[in-house]
Amino acid sequence: MNFVSTKIDVGDGVNGVVEGDLTLHGVTRPVSLVVTFNGVGGDIIPFVTRTGFSATTTVKRSDFGVIQYPGLVGDDLVLRIEAEFTKRIL
């Protein structure tokens, strides 16, 4: 699975949308991720700042050619991404 962003809408600064191309199972489709800025703050380690984001989207497995086990596995695939970035000031 690979995602390449093509557009970022920062929205209100807390909730926004990142659009891009998702490749899954060799098939690429455009998707939109709903992104939430979780905050920024200091760490217990001196001179370290952490910034967090969450993102979600739902895609259909069949749109990407993943059709195995249709009676056992649903077609909707929920993607949840949690990301944290660390900045060190030296």
C-alpha positions as a Markdown table, in Angstrom:
| # | Residue | x | y | z |
|---|---|---|---|---|
| 1 | Met | 0.0 | 0.0 | 0.0 |
| 2 | Asn | 1.3 | 3.4 | -0.9 |
| 3 | Phe | -0.2 | 6.9 | -0.6 |
| 4 | Val | 1.0 | 10.0 | -2.5 |
| 5 | Ser | -0.7 | 13.3 | -1.5 |
| 6 | Thr | -1.7 | 15.7 | -4.3 |
| 7 | Lys | -3.6 | 18.4 | -2.4 |
| 8 | Ile | -3.8 | 19.6 | 1.2 |
| 9 | Asp | -6.7 | 21.6 | 2.6 |
| 10 | Val | -5.8 | 22.7 | 6.1 |
| 11 | Gly | -9.5 | 23.5 | 6.9 |
| 12 | Asp | -9.9 | 25.2 | 10.2 |
| 13 | Gly | -6.4 | 24.3 | 11.4 |
| 14 | Val | -7.7 | 21.3 | 13.5 |
| 15 | Asn | -9.7 | 19.4 | 10.8 |
| 16 | Gly | -8.7 | 19.2 | 7.2 |
| 17 | Val | -8.5 | 17.0 | 4.1 |
| 18 | Val | -5.5 | 15.5 | 2.3 |
| 19 | Glu | -6.3 | 14.2 | -1.2 |
| 20 | Gly | -4.0 | 11.9 | -3.0 |
| 21 | Asp | -3.5 | 8.6 | -4.9 |
| 22 | Leu | -3.7 | 5.3 | -3.0 |
| 23 | Thr | -2.1 | 2.3 | -4.6 |
| 24 | Leu | -3.2 | -1.1 | -3.2 |
| 25 | His | -2.8 | -4.5 | -4.9 |
| 26 | Gly | -1.2 | -2.8 | -7.9 |
| 27 | Val | -4.2 | -0.5 | -8.5 |
| 28 | Thr | -4.1 | 3.3 | -8.0 |
| 29 | Arg | -7.2 | 5.3 | -7.1 |
| 30 | Pro | -7.8 | 8.8 | -5.8 |
| 31 | Val | -8.9 | 9.0 | -2.2 |
| 32 | Ser | -9.5 | 11.8 | 0.4 |
| 33 | Leu | -8.2 | 11.4 | 4.0 |
| 34 | Val | -10.0 | 13.3 | 6.8 |
| 35 | Val | -7.2 | 14.6 | 9.0 |
| 36 | Thr | -7.3 | 15.8 | 12.6 |
| 37 | Phe | -4.5 | 17.8 | 14.2 |
| 38 | Asn | -4.1 | 16.2 | 17.6 |
| 39 | Gly | -1.8 | 18.9 | 19.0 |
| 40 | Val | 1.8 | 19.8 | 19.7 |
| 41 | Gly | 3.8 | 19.8 | 22.9 |
| 42 | Gly | 7.0 | 19.3 | 24.7 |
| 43 | Asp | 8.4 | 15.9 | 25.6 |
| 44 | Ile | 9.9 | 14.7 | 28.8 |
| 45 | Ile | 13.2 | 14.8 | 26.9 |
| 46 | Pro | 14.6 | 18.3 | 26.9 |
| 47 | Phe | 14.6 | 20.2 | 23.6 |
| 48 | Val | 12.1 | 17.7 | 22.0 |
| 49 | Thr | 8.7 | 18.7 | 20.5 |
| 50 | Arg | 6.1 | 16.3 | 19.3 |
| 51 | Thr | 3.3 | 16.9 | 16.8 |
| 52 | Gly | 0.4 | 14.4 | 16.2 |
| 53 | Phe | -2.1 | 13.8 | 13.5 |
| 54 | Ser | -4.9 | 11.2 | 12.8 |
| 55 | Ala | -6.3 | 10.4 | 9.4 |
| 56 | Thr | -9.2 | 8.2 | 8.2 |
| 57 | Thr | -10.8 | 7.1 | 5.0 |
| 58 | Thr | -12.9 | 4.2 | 3.8 |
| 59 | Val | -12.3 | 2.5 | 0.4 |
| 60 | Lys | -13.9 | -0.5 | -1.3 |
| 61 | Arg | -11.5 | -3.5 | -1.6 |
| 62 | Ser | -13.1 | -4.4 | -4.9 |
| 63 | Asp | -12.2 | -1.0 | -6.4 |
| 64 | Phe | -8.6 | -2.2 | -6.0 |
| 65 | Gly | -9.1 | -5.7 | -7.4 |
| 66 | Val | -9.1 | -7.4 | -4.0 |
| 67 | Ile | -12.1 | -9.7 | -4.3 |
| 68 | Gln | -11.0 | -12.8 | -2.4 |
| 69 | Tyr | -13.4 | -14.2 | 0.3 |
| 70 | Pro | -16.4 | -12.0 | -0.6 |
| 71 | Gly | -18.7 | -14.0 | 1.8 |
| 72 | Leu | -16.3 | -13.8 | 4.7 |
| 73 | Val | -14.7 | -10.4 | 4.4 |
| 74 | Gly | -16.7 | -7.1 | 3.8 |
| 75 | Asp | -15.9 | -4.9 | 0.9 |
| 76 | Asp | -15.4 | -1.7 | 2.9 |
| 77 | Leu | -11.8 | -1.2 | 4.1 |
| 78 | Val | -11.4 | 1.4 | 6.8 |
| 79 | Leu | -7.9 | 3.0 | 6.9 |
| 80 | Arg | -6.8 | 4.7 | 10.2 |
| 81 | Ile | -3.5 | 6.4 | 10.3 |
| 82 | Glu | -1.9 | 7.8 | 13.4 |
| 83 | Ala | 1.3 | 9.8 | 12.9 |
| 84 | Glu | 3.6 | 11.6 | 15.3 |
| 85 | Phe | 6.5 | 13.8 | 14.3 |
| 86 | Thr | 9.4 | 14.6 | 16.6 |
| 87 | Lys | 11.5 | 17.7 | 16.3 |
| 88 | Arg | 14.8 | 18.0 | 18.2 |
| 89 | Ile | 16.3 | 21.4 | 18.8 |
| 90 | Leu | 20.0 | 21.1 | 19.3 |
